[in-house]
Each structure stands twice: as structure tokens, then as C-alpha cells.
Amino acid sequence: MIPYVSPWMDEDLSVFRDTVARFVETEMVPQDPKWRAQHSVGKEIWRRAGETGLLCLDLPAEYGCGGGDFRHEAIFYEELARRGISGFGQGVHSIAAHYVHNYGSEVQKQRWLPRLASGELIGAIAMTEPGAGSDLQGIRTRAVREGDHYTINGSKIFITNGGSASLLMLVVRTGGEDRKRGLSLLMVETEELAGYRVGRVLDKMGMPAQDTAELFFEDVRVPVDCLLGEEGQGMYQLMGDLPYERLIIALCGVAAMEGALAETSRYVKERKAFGQVLGSMQTVRFKLAEIATITRVARVFVDDCIARQLEGTLDTETASMAKYWVTDMQQQVLDECVQLHGGYGYMNEYLVCRMFADSRVQRIYGGTNEIMKELISRSV
């Protein structure tokens, strides 16, 4: 079979992919067992990624960023996902930087983007609360303006990079109980911030290397110049950037499927049972054919979404379709890959086992897949 090459790839991007692949293979893959055991990737790898020029790849070079486009970001996500490196929260770090770029003042961009690109700051997005997940309008963390500061009280949960984040894109309620116009976005630097506390690094089904955490705010004071845009515009700002986030989730899903397929294909060609190689059995070959077909369809769909993102035409409904369908298929494909590994597929030393556990949350974060269907149905 002729290998599929995404239509957005070119020679320069192929060279860039080689650079990214080498970095992931040499700097990340050997450390992944340690990261999983300690429930964190630590801060040094962020600095190394920044030194190599792998952070904030699709933001302007004038702010110390990569100066590329979404294709460069996509390559980094793919190379991570294909190898099961799920602890390095590049996605939310990049999305936090995008909020600064899209809604921040020139002073704010100069203040935060270079430090995010270098890995000096580790970004996180603090939306979810114990009582507000996919329903962002239910957020209760409150910021009250008092002169030239906001005073913040509340808590957040399930925050990716939460244990190590030094810059939060924090969603707060500033405008009473108005569910749509009551939210605002604050960029909060957390180092030595009085009243700010990181709670538990949460014990999850998968992604053990990811320091997903609880965050607490007790009379936390931040300057008013931390506000992104205008008060009360938070919900509209969030809705504008969610298609970008959901495309990243779908892209990571299809890349994980591709990595699992390659790993499983190698395994069944080497593993013997009943006196023959597993891969020679018709039932195994047919199952691989099904997995390969689903993975290719998912790839073509995601590549079309990438083209739309590059053109600036990726809409909420299409991004929601990609997020829900690809992650559903990801779970199905990973389950089949575990099954083809037999008992070894249940062992954490095998890549497909780790991928299977890590993939389950894909159908939940970024808006549950049920919410994605609700969004899609409004346009049908």
C-alpha cells in the first residue's frame, strides 16, 4: 500500500518533522516511564522544547514564537501522540498563548508570549470547576474589581499542566449572574502569588505523566492589566477559540490511531500462536484492514479540517464533528489493538496499553462528545 501523505505537507515541513521526531525520540521517549511514575514531566523539558524552537510554533516570530502556521503545530502534536507521550501538555500551553495573541493588548503580548515560547512560563487553561464542566456558563469562580486589582475567590479542577503551570488563562465571573455576559478572562502568573494554592495532582485512569490538578484561589489579588480584552466578553472569546482546541484533540486522536496501528501491525507479524504467525490468520488480517480503513478516513477528515484552519474557515460545527467522531473511533481502534495483543495488550510496558488508557479522556475534555452532537444538531 502506498503510504498516505497529508496534502498540507511539503519538503520544508518534512525536514521540520525530522527535527521534531528526533527531539521526541531522544528527549522524551526515554523519560516517559519516569514521568509516568512521578506524575509530572517536570519543568526542564519545557525549557528544552523552548530552546529547540518547538513551543508556540504558529504565532509570530516578532514575539519570540515560531513564526509558522498550524501545520508546524500539527507535526509536533502528531509526533507526540504517535509515541504515546501524553504528559507534555503542549496543547493547552499553545492554546493559552493563542488567547494572549488573539485578545491581548500589545503590551500583554510582549509580556507573555516570548516567555511562553521559551518555556520560561508553562501555560494552562483554568476553566473547569467542580460544578461546571462542559457547561461553562455555570462557572462560579469570581473576580471582583477593587481599584486597580481584581480579587479572586473560587476553585478549578481537572486543570492540565495544573501542577506546574506558571501562567493561567483563568475564566472568572465578573458580571453577576448573567450566564453569557458575566464571564471574563484573566492571565494570572502564579509564582509566589498570595492566596493561590495547587491542590492534589489527580489520580486518573490514564495520562499519569500529566500533572492534572485542582487549583484554589482565596482572596487572590491580580492587577487589572491581567484582563484579556473587555470585561464580560469571556464567553464570546472562548467560543471563538474552541474550534482550534477541538481540532487539536481530533488531530491527536488520529495520530494515536496511526501509532497504535503501526505498533500492532509489527506485533502480529512477530507473535506466533497455534504454530503460525498471528498476522497470517485471516481474522487478524481482516481486523487490521478495518482498523487501517477507519484510521485513513479519520486522517482525511482531519486533514480537511487542517486545510480549513489554515484558510480561516474552520467552523464550530465541523470542528465539533471532528472532535466527537475521531475520538469515538480512537477509542474503538485502540480497543481492537489491545485485543490483538492479547494478554500483553493489558500490560503497561506495551505502548497500546498506555495509549488505550490515555485515550479515554479524549471523548470528555474540550467539551464532551454529547455536547459536540448538540452543537452539530443546531446546524442540521
N, C-alpha and C positions, 0 to 999 in steps of 0.2 A: 504494500500500500504506500502511495506517495505521501510523505509527511505533509501535514497541513501547516501552512504558514499564514499567519494573520495578515490581511491585506494592508494593515497600517504599518507593518514592519518595513524597514529599508536597511541598506548596508550600514549606515552610521548607527542605527539602533541595534543591529546585530553585534557590532563592536561593543556598544554600551552594555548589552546583555551579557557578553562575556565577562566584562568587568564586574557586573553585579553578581553573576554566578560565582566567580572566584571569591568575592568578598563573603557571600553567604556560606560557601563550602569551607573556607578557611577560618573565618572569624566567628561563625555562628553554629554550624552543624556540630563541631566538636564540643561546644559548650552547652548544647541543648540539654543533655542529661543533668548537668549541674544546675542549669536554670530551672528545670522542672522540679528538682529536689528542693531548691531554696525558694521556689515560688516567686522568682523575680529574675529578670535579665541583668539587673544592676544598671549603673549609670555609665560605666566606661564604654559599653558597646554603642551607646548613643553618641558619645564623643568620637569614637572611631568611625561610625557611619557619617557623622558630620565632616570629619577630616577627609573622608573619601568622596565627599560631594553627593551623598545619597539621600539627604533629607530636603524636603520642600522642593522637589525636583521641578514642579510645574509652576513655580512662582518666579517673578522677575529677578534677574541677576543683580539689579541695582540695589536690592535688599539683601544681598549675600546668598540668595537662593540659586537653584539650579538653572533657571532661565529656559527650561524646556517646556514641554506640554504634557498632557495627560498620558501620552504613550510612555514617557520615561517613568512616571509613577507606576503605570501598569506593569512594566517589566519588573520593577522591584517587588511589587505585590506577588506577581507570578512566581518569581524565583524563591520567595519565602514560602508560599503556600504549597508549591510542589514538593518541598522538602519537609513539610510539617512543622515549620518554625512559627509557632503561634504565640509566643510570649512577647515578641517585639512588636509593640503597639504602634507601628508606623502609620496605620490608617487614621487613628484618631489624632495623632500628632499632626499629620498633614491637614486633616480637616480643621483642627483648631487654627492652624496657620492660615487656612483659607478664609475663615471668619474674620481674622485680622485684616487680611488683604482686601476682602470684599466690602467690609463695613467700617473699617478703622480709618482714622484720620492719618495724614502723612506722618505726623509725629508718632502716632501709635505704631504704624508700620515700621518706622525706623527704630523704634524702641524694642519691638519684639521679634520681628521676622529674622534679622540676622542671627539672633541668639537661638531661635528655633532651628535655623538652618545649620548652625554649627554643632548642635547637640548640647549647648550650654543649658538651654531650657528644654525640659521634656513636657510636651503638651498633653492635655487631657480635656475631655468634654464632660462636664458635670450637669447632666440633665435629669437622669432618673432618680426618683425618690421612693421611699418605701410605699407610698400611696399613689405614685404617679409614674407609670412606665410608658406604654405606648400612648397614653392619654396625657400629652404634655400640658394640656390646659389645666390639669389638676395639680400643677406644681404649687408648693406651699412655702418653700424657702423664700424668705422675704428680705428685701434690701430697702431700708428707709433712709432717705436723704436727710442729712443733718449738716447744713452748711456746705463745706467743701468735701465732705465724706459721705459714703454710704455705710450704714451699719447693717450687717448681715446676720441673720439667725435662721437655722434650719439644718437639714442634713441631706446627703445624697447617698445612693447605694449603687452597686454594680458598675463602678467607675473604672474603665480600662485605663491602665497606667496610674491608677489612683495612688498606689503605694509610693511611687517615685516622682509623680508629677510636680513640676515647679511652676507651671503656668496653666491655670484652669480657664477654659471658656465656660463660665458659670451662668446658668439660666436661673433667674430670680424673678420674684413677683415684686413689682414696684408700684402697680396701679390699682390697688384694691382688688375686688373680686371679678372684674371684667375678664372673662376667660380668654379672650383673644387679644385685647389691648393692654392687659395687665402685666405682661412679661417683658423683661429686658435682658440684655446680655452684658456681663461684666468680665473683663480679663483680669484675673487675680493671680499675682505672684505669691507663692505660698511660703517661701523660705523665711523662717523666723517671724511668721505672721501671727500676732497675738490673737488667741481665741480660735485659731484653726487647728483641727486635730484629725489625723488619719486614724480611722478605727481598724477593724480587722481586715487583713488580706483574706479574702473569702475562699473557702474550701469548695471547689467546683467539681463538677463531673469531668470536665475536660479543661484544656488550656491551663495546666498547673503552673507553667512558667510565667503566666500573665498575672501581674500583681493587681488584680481587680479588687477594689477596696470600698469601704464605707468612708465617708467624709463628714465631718461635723463642723458647724460654724456657730460660735457663741459670741455675740457682740463683736464680730469681726469688722474692723474699720478699713475701708479702702478708699483712695481718693476718687473723686467724681470723674477724673480723666481716664478712669478704667472702663467707663461706659462705652460700648461699641454703638455708634450711631445715636439714635434718639431713644429716650425712654418710651416704653410701650410698643416698640417695634419688634420685640424679640420673636414673637410667633411668626411674623412675616419673614424675618431674617432666617429663622430655622426652616421654614417651608421652602425658601429659595435654595438652600444648600443641601437639603435631604436627598435629592436625586443623585448628587455627586457621591454622597455617602453610600447610597444603596447600590450604585454601580460598583463601588469598591468591594462591597460584600459579595455581589454576584461574580465579579472577576476572581476574587479569592476562592470562591466556590468551584468555579470551573477549573482553575489551576490545580486545586487539591484533587479534583476528579482525574485530571490528566496525570498527576504524580502517582496517585493510587493505581491507576490503570497500568502505568509503566512498571510499577513495583510488582503488581500482581501477575502481569504477563511474564516477568522474569522468574517469579517464584514457581508458577505452574510448569514452566519449561524445564525446571531443575528438579522439582519434587516428584518422587515416584510413589505409586500406590498400586497394589494389586499387580505388581510386576511390570508396570508401564509408567511412563511419564504422564503426569496429570494433564498436561496440555495436549496430549494426543487423544484424550477422551472427548467424544462428541458433545456431551453435556457441558463440559468445561469450555470447549471452543465456542459453543453457541452462547454461553453466558458472557464470555469475553466480547463476542460480537455485539451483544445487546448493550454492554457497558460502553464499548467504543462508539456505538451509534448515538447513545444518549449524550455522551461527552462531546462528540462532534457537533451535534445540534446545539448544545449549550454554548459551545465555543463560538459558533457562527452568530448566534443571537447576541452574545456579549460583545463580539467584535463589531456588530452593527451598532450597539449602544455606545461603544467607544467612539465610533465614527460620528455619531450624533453629538456626543460630548465635545469632541474636537470642533464641530461646527457650531456649537452653542445651541443645539436644537433638542437636547435630551429632555423630555418632558417627564413630569411626575408619574404619569400612568405607565409609560414604557419602563422607566427605572423600577417601578414597583413590580411590574411583570417579571423583569429580570431577577430582582431580588427574591421574590417568592418562588418562582418556578425553578431557578437554578439551585437554590438552597434545598428545596424539596428533592430534586434529582441528586444533589450531592449526598444527602443522607441515604438515599436508595443505593447509589453506586458504591459508597463506602461500606454499606452493609453487605453487598454482594462480594466486595473484595475481601472483607473479613471472612465470609463464608468460604471462599475459595482457598483461603489459607488454612482452613480447618482450625484445630486447636491452637496452632501458632498465631492465628489471627486475633486471639484473645490475649496474647502476651504483649505487654508494653514495650518489650525490646523490638517488636516489629512495627515498622512505620505505619502500616494500615490500621493497627490497633489504636495508636495515638491519634491518627487522623480521624478515625471514627468517633472517638470521644470528643475531640476538639470541634468536630463539625456540627454537633447537635445545636449549639447556641446560635448558629448562623440563621436558623429559622425564627429566632426570638429577637435578637438585638437589631437595631436600626429600624424598629417597628416590626411587630410580629407579622407573620405571613397572613394571618387573618385580617389584620389591618391593611396589608397590601391589597388583598382581594376587595376590601371595602372601597379603597381608593380607586381601583381599576373599575369597579362596577359603576361608579358615578359617571364614567365617561362612555359607557357602552350603550 
